[in-house]
């Protein structure tokens, strides 16, 4: 499939520890990974393509990536069990509910549901 002009095609994150980041996203969301050397891994099975690059710099998240899950409670439980930190508990917004979490490297993401 060819990417479309002006559409989000890939999301790239920084990570302190690729092993920890892969373990977290595998356990919480069942993502799969392809390593490209010791400092980069690409992820798939996530709804969008992306990757993690090792960085020693302070990680500052400039984009909020929002994931979808039909069962928000299950997603919240999965994130907690995988070691994620809940930074904003479940709240309602027009169209659904969501929560925010940080992963082991400090990237903040959100999960939403229309249920």
PyMOL commands that set and color helices and strands:
alter all, ss='L'
color gray80, all
select helices_A, chain A and resi 18-29+72-81
alter helices_A, ss='H'
color red, helices_A
select strands_A, chain A and resi 10-15+32-35+40-44+49-54+65-68+85-93+96-102+108-113
alter strands_A, ss='S'
color yellow, strands_A
deselect
rebuild
show_as cartoon
